[in-house]
C-alpha cells in the first residue's frame, strides 16, 4: 500500500511539473469592432479565465483618464486613452489613442509573459517614429522604439505604457502616437504550488508509513 501511494505521489508531481500553459491572445481591434467606447476601466476576459483591466492616466500628474476601445472601418484601431468622454465617446474623437503625456495601464489577473504586442499608430497604420516607455510591476522604466510588431518577452502583472514623444501631441504626427492592437500572452505557472502539492502528498506518505 505504501509503495503504491509513493508511486501515485511521484506521478502526480511529475504531471504537475510537466503541465503546459497555452498562449492567450487579447485582440483589442476585434473587441472594439462594433463596440467603440470608453470607460474609467475596461476589462477583457479570455475564455481560459485570464483577464486584463485597462485604465488611463496623465503621466505627469497621475490624473485619471479613460481607457478607450477605438473602432475605425478604414483601418485597425485598438486600445488607447481618452482624456474627456461625453457619454462613452471620446471628445474630441481624435484623442482616443495614447498621445504625448498619456499612460495606459494594463493589469492582468495573474502573472503573464507578453510574447508579442501589435501596435497601430494614431492614423490606424503600421508606421512609427519615436518611442514608448514601459514600467513593469512598479519597477524602473525602460524605453523601447515604437514598432508595429514588438516581440521582446515581458513578464509581470502590471504594465504601464507611456508616450514620451513631445512630437506626438494631439493633432501632430500620428506616427508618434499608438494604440495597442493585440497582445499575445502566456500565463506564468506557479512552481511553488507544485512543490506545495507534492510535499503535501509526501507528508501523507510519511503518516501512512508510521501507521504501518
C-alpha positions in Angstrom: 0.0 0.0 0.0 2.8 2.4 0.9 4.7 1.6 -2.3 1.5 2.3 -4.4 0.9 5.6 -2.6 4.5 6.7 -3.2 4.2 5.9 -6.9 0.9 7.9 -7.2 2.7 10.8 -5.4 5.6 10.8 -7.8 3.4 10.6 -10.9 1.2 13.4 -9.6 4.2 15.7 -9.0 5.7 14.9 -12.5 2.4 15.6 -14.2 2.1 18.9 -12.4 5.6 19.9 -13.3 5.0 19.0 -17.0 1.8 21.0 -17.2 1.9 23.3 -20.2 0.1 26.6 -20.3 -1.4 27.7 -23.6 -0.8 31.2 -25.0 -3.7 33.6 -25.0 -4.5 36.4 -27.5 -6.2 39.6 -26.4 -7.4 41.2 -29.7 -8.4 44.8 -28.9 -9.2 45.6 -32.5 -11.8 42.8 -32.5 -13.1 43.9 -29.1 -13.6 47.4 -30.5 -15.4 46.3 -33.7 -19.0 47.5 -33.4 -18.3 48.3 -29.7 -16.3 51.6 -29.7 -16.5 53.1 -26.2 -14.5 54.5 -23.3 -14.8 54.0 -19.6 -12.8 54.6 -16.4 -11.6 51.0 -16.7 -12.2 48.3 -19.4 -11.8 44.6 -18.6 -11.4 41.9 -21.2 -11.6 38.3 -20.2 -10.3 35.3 -22.1 -12.3 32.0 -22.2 -9.5 30.5 -20.2 -10.3 32.8 -17.3 -7.4 35.1 -17.7 -8.4 38.7 -17.6 -6.8 42.1 -18.2 -8.1 45.5 -17.0 -7.0 48.8 -18.8 -7.0 52.3 -17.3 -5.6 55.6 -18.5 -3.9 58.5 -16.7 -1.8 61.6 -17.1 1.9 60.5 -17.0 3.0 63.6 -15.0 0.1 64.3 -12.6 -1.5 60.9 -12.3 -4.9 62.4 -13.1 -7.3 59.7 -14.2 -8.2 59.4 -17.8 -10.4 56.8 -19.6 -9.4 53.6 -21.3 -10.8 53.6 -24.9 -11.6 50.9 -27.5 -11.5 52.6 -30.9 -13.2 51.1 -34.0 -12.4 52.6 -37.3 -13.6 51.0 -40.6 -10.7 52.5 -42.5 -8.0 50.6 -40.5 -7.2 49.0 -37.2 -7.5 51.0 -34.0 -7.4 49.1 -30.7 -6.9 50.1 -27.1 -6.0 53.7 -26.2 -6.6 56.6 -23.8 -9.2 59.4 -23.9 -9.0 62.4 -21.6 -12.6 63.5 -22.0 -15.7 61.4 -22.5 -19.2 62.5 -23.5 -21.3 59.6 -22.5 -18.9 56.8 -23.6 -17.5 58.5 -26.7 -14.2 60.4 -26.8 -14.3 64.2 -27.3 -12.6 65.2 -29.5 -12.8 61.9 -31.4 -9.1 62.2 -32.4 -7.9 62.0 -28.8 -8.5 58.2 -28.4 -5.0 56.8 -28.8 -2.0 57.2 -26.4 -0.6 60.7 -27.1 2.2 62.6 -25.5 2.0 62.7 -21.7 -0.6 59.9 -21.5 -0.2 56.4 -20.0 -2.1 53.2 -20.5 -2.0 50.8 -17.6 -2.8 47.1 -18.0 -3.3 44.8 -15.0 -3.6 41.1 -15.5 -5.4 38.7 -13.2 -2.2 36.7 -12.8 1.4 36.9 -13.8 2.0 36.6 -17.5 4.7 36.9 -20.1 3.7 39.2 -23.0 5.2 37.4 -26.0 4.1 39.9 -28.7 2.5 43.3 -28.9 0.9 44.7 -32.0 0.8 48.5 -32.1 -1.1 50.7 -34.6 -0.3 54.3 -34.9 -2.6 57.3 -34.4 -3.6 57.2 -38.1 -4.5 53.5 -37.8 -1.5 52.4 -39.8 1.7 50.5 -39.0 4.5 53.0 -39.5 6.1 54.6 -36.4 8.6 57.2 -35.2 9.6 57.7 -31.6 9.5 55.5 -28.5 7.3 54.2 -25.7 8.2 54.0 -22.0 7.3 50.8 -20.2 7.1 50.2 -16.4 6.5 46.6 -15.1 5.2 45.9 -11.6 6.2 49.4 -10.4 9.9 48.9 -11.3 12.2 51.1 -13.3 11.1 52.4 -16.6 12.6 51.1 -19.9 12.3 53.0 -23.2 11.7 51.0 -26.4 11.4 52.0 -30.0 7.8 52.0 -31.3 7.1 49.4 -34.0 4.1 47.6 -35.4 5.2 44.2 -34.1 7.0 44.2 -30.8 8.2 40.8 -29.7 10.5 41.3 -26.7 9.2 39.0 -23.9 8.0 40.9 -20.9 6.9 39.2 -17.6 4.8 40.7 -14.9 1.3 41.5 -13.7 1.1 45.3 -14.2 2.3 47.0 -17.3 2.3 50.8 -17.9 2.8 52.0 -21.5 3.5 55.8 -21.6 4.0 58.1 -24.6 7.1 60.3 -24.1 7.1 61.8 -27.6 6.6 65.6 -27.5 6.1 65.4 -31.3 3.1 63.1 -30.7 0.6 65.5 -29.1 -2.9 65.7 -30.3 -3.1 67.0 -33.9 0.7 66.4 -34.5 2.3 63.5 -36.3 0.3 60.3 -35.9 3.4 58.2 -36.2 4.4 59.3 -32.6 1.1 58.0 -31.2 -0.1 54.5 -30.7 -3.0 52.1 -29.9 -2.4 48.6 -28.6 -4.0 46.4 -31.3 -3.4 43.0 -29.7 -1.4 41.1 -27.1 -0.2 37.6 -27.2 0.5 36.4 -23.6 1.4 33.2 -21.8 0.3 32.7 -18.2 3.2 32.0 -15.9 2.9 28.7 -13.9 3.4 28.9 -10.2 6.2 26.4 -9.3 5.7 26.9 -5.6 2.2 25.5 -5.9 3.6 22.3 -7.5 6.1 21.7 -4.7 3.4 22.5 -2.0 1.2 19.9 -3.6 4.0 17.4 -3.8 5.1 18.0 -0.2 1.6 17.5 1.0 1.3 14.2 -0.7 4.7 13.1 0.6 3.5 14.1 4.1 0.6 11.7 3.7 3.1 9.0 2.7 5.1 9.6 5.8 2.0 9.4 8.0 0.9 6.2 6.3 4.3 4.7 6.8 4.3 5.4 10.5 1.0 3.7 10.9 2.2 0.5 9.2 
